[in-house]
């Protein structure tokens, strides 16, 4: 007999209480499909979590807010009622700072908050922190986006006309 899906809001609250540091949970329902886009556009994942949010209509989500501006996205894993997916949300900075930074990507976790917190602390948070450090370094090294040099000056011009 298949297991019943755990309640996302309760799971996210219990998960936030068990993660290292001070975490809070924010649960949100989506009455319409486009309502989920505001959060998932900040998703820092190019793996299975991005696939899930792009292919399935998700009726709800939770965002965990952690220390030092960390944010984790939590939602149901479709077709797997005993699991959730957790993925980091990217910092709100200019896109050129992400160039060359390996994405931390999300993971699937069991619906047990204790085991899920252990998986996240061991597998996801170290990659997330390393990626955030790389973005911070990029922000210091290159505060402005790269600009192209101006085109060379031309001595003559040629006009072609099609007849």
Backbone torsions as a table, in degrees:
resi	resn	phi	psi	omega
1	UNK	NA	130.4	-178.5
2	UNK	-66.5	148.6	179.2
3	UNK	-77.4	149.1	178.5
4	UNK	-75.9	146.7	179.6
5	UNK	-71.8	133.9	178.0
6	UNK	-73.2	152.4	178.7
7	UNK	-71.3	124.3	-175.5
8	UNK	-64.1	-42.4	-177.5
9	UNK	-64.8	-41.5	177.8
10	UNK	-67.9	-41.7	178.9
11	UNK	-61.2	-47.2	-177.7
12	UNK	-63.1	-40.0	177.9
13	UNK	-64.4	-44.2	178.9
14	UNK	-66.6	-37.5	178.9
15	UNK	-65.3	-44.8	179.9
16	UNK	-59.8	-36.2	-179.9
17	UNK	-69.6	-22.4	-175.1
18	UNK	-102.0	-9.0	178.5
19	UNK	-76.6	151.7	179.8
20	UNK	-67.3	137.2	-177.2
21	UNK	91.9	-171.0	-178.2
22	UNK	-98.0	109.4	-179.4
23	UNK	-119.8	145.7	173.5
24	UNK	-125.8	160.1	-177.4
25	UNK	-118.7	139.4	176.6
26	UNK	-128.3	113.5	-177.9
27	UNK	-97.8	140.9	179.4
28	UNK	-144.5	135.8	174.2
29	UNK	-98.3	153.0	-179.8
30	UNK	-116.9	104.9	178.6
31	UNK	-65.7	-32.0	179.0
32	UNK	-127.2	159.5	-178.2
33	UNK	-57.2	-47.4	-178.5
34	UNK	-63.5	-17.8	-179.9
35	UNK	-64.0	-23.1	-178.0
36	UNK	-80.5	-11.9	-174.1
37	UNK	-69.7	-31.3	-176.1
38	UNK	-57.1	-42.0	-179.2
39	UNK	-83.2	-42.8	-172.9
40	UNK	-71.8	-14.8	174.7
41	UNK	-71.5	-17.6	176.1
42	UNK	-93.5	0.3	-177.2
43	UNK	-60.6	132.2	-178.4
44	UNK	-106.5	69.6	-173.2
45	UNK	-156.1	137.4	173.6
46	UNK	-124.7	23.1	-178.4
47	UNK	-111.8	-140.3	-173.3
48	UNK	-70.4	-25.9	178.1
49	UNK	-69.4	-41.6	176.6
50	UNK	-62.3	-39.3	178.0
51	UNK	-61.5	-44.4	-178.7
52	UNK	-61.1	-47.7	-176.7
53	UNK	-72.1	-21.5	179.0
54	UNK	-89.0	-20.1	-174.7
55	UNK	-107.6	-18.0	-175.7
56	UNK	-120.0	148.1	172.7
57	UNK	-84.9	115.1	-177.4
58	UNK	-102.5	122.8	-175.5
59	UNK	-80.1	-12.6	-177.5
60	UNK	-161.3	169.7	179.6
61	UNK	-157.3	166.4	170.8
62	UNK	-134.8	142.2	174.7
63	UNK	-118.8	125.2	177.4
64	UNK	-95.8	128.4	-179.9
65	UNK	-106.3	121.3	-175.2
66	UNK	-117.3	-169.7	-178.4
67	UNK	-67.6	151.2	174.5
68	UNK	58.8	34.1	175.6
69	UNK	75.2	19.5	177.3
70	UNK	-79.0	142.2	178.9
71	UNK	-138.4	131.6	177.9
72	UNK	-119.6	136.1	178.6
73	UNK	-95.7	131.9	-179.6
74	UNK	-129.6	131.9	174.4
75	UNK	-152.9	172.4	178.8
76	UNK	-65.0	149.3	171.1
77	UNK	-96.8	111.3	-177.6
78	UNK	-58.4	146.2	178.3
79	UNK	68.8	0.0	177.3
80	UNK	-130.7	85.5	-175.1
81	UNK	-65.0	-17.2	180.0
82	UNK	-92.5	11.7	-176.4
83	UNK	-138.5	157.8	170.7
84	UNK	-125.0	165.2	171.6
85	UNK	-116.2	144.1	-179.7
86	UNK	-130.6	130.6	179.4
87	UNK	-141.4	148.2	177.9
88	UNK	-74.9	152.9	172.1
89	UNK	-103.6	135.9	-177.4
90	UNK	-70.3	152.7	176.4
91	UNK	-65.7	154.3	-177.6
92	UNK	-87.5	78.5	179.1
93	UNK	-136.3	178.7	-177.6
94	UNK	-62.3	143.0	-176.8
95	UNK	-62.5	-28.6	-177.3
96	UNK	-68.1	-15.7	177.5
97	UNK	-73.3	-18.2	-179.2
98	UNK	-86.3	-10.4	-176.7
99	UNK	-63.0	126.9	178.8
100	UNK	83.1	0.2	179.9
101	UNK	-96.0	125.9	178.6
102	UNK	-71.7	131.2	-177.4
103	UNK	-73.0	141.0	-178.1
104	UNK	-73.2	-22.0	179.0
105	UNK	55.4	155.6	-178.0
106	UNK	-93.2	176.7	-179.6
107	UNK	-138.1	159.3	171.2
108	UNK	-92.2	139.4	-179.0
109	UNK	-130.9	153.5	176.8
110	UNK	-70.0	163.4	-178.5
111	UNK	-81.0	11.2	172.8
112	UNK	-92.9	115.6	-175.4
113	UNK	-59.9	-32.6	-179.3
114	UNK	-67.2	-50.1	178.8
115	UNK	-66.3	-38.5	179.6
116	UNK	-63.0	-43.4	179.3
117	UNK	-62.5	-38.5	177.8
118	UNK	-64.6	-43.4	177.9
119	UNK	-61.5	-44.8	-177.8
120	UNK	-65.7	-45.1	-179.0
121	UNK	-64.6	-34.0	-177.1
122	UNK	-86.1	-39.5	-171.8
123	UNK	-104.6	-40.8	-171.6
124	UNK	-93.5	-48.2	-174.5
125	UNK	-61.0	-39.6	176.9
126	UNK	-63.0	-40.7	177.8
127	UNK	-66.8	-39.2	179.6
128	UNK	-63.0	-45.9	-179.3
129	UNK	-65.9	-39.2	177.5
130	UNK	-63.5	-41.5	179.0
131	UNK	-67.2	-40.8	178.1
132	UNK	-63.9	-38.4	176.8
133	UNK	-64.0	-41.5	178.9
134	UNK	-63.4	-39.3	178.3
135	UNK	-67.3	-39.4	177.7
136	UNK	-62.8	-42.3	177.5
137	UNK	-62.8	-41.9	178.3
138	UNK	-62.4	-36.4	179.8
139	UNK	-66.4	-35.5	178.3
140	UNK	-76.0	-43.8	-176.9
141	UNK	-68.8	-35.1	-175.3
142	UNK	-138.9	78.0	-176.2
143	UNK	-66.3	-28.4	179.4
144	UNK	-108.6	150.4	177.9
145	UNK	-66.0	152.0	179.4
146	UNK	-64.8	142.2	179.3
147	UNK	-116.3	144.9	174.6
148	UNK	-77.6	151.1	173.4
149	UNK	-70.7	154.3	177.9
150	UNK	-65.1	149.3	178.5
151	UNK	-65.7	152.7	-179.6
152	UNK	-66.0	150.5	177.4
153	UNK	-72.3	140.8	-178.2
154	UNK	-107.8	133.2	179.7
155	UNK	-74.6	-38.7	-177.1
156	UNK	-128.3	158.1	173.7
157	UNK	-122.8	152.6	179.9
158	UNK	-128.9	128.6	179.2
159	UNK	-109.9	127.1	177.5
160	UNK	-107.1	138.3	178.6
161	UNK	-122.7	132.2	-180.0
162	UNK	-94.7	125.0	178.4
163	UNK	-110.7	NA	NA
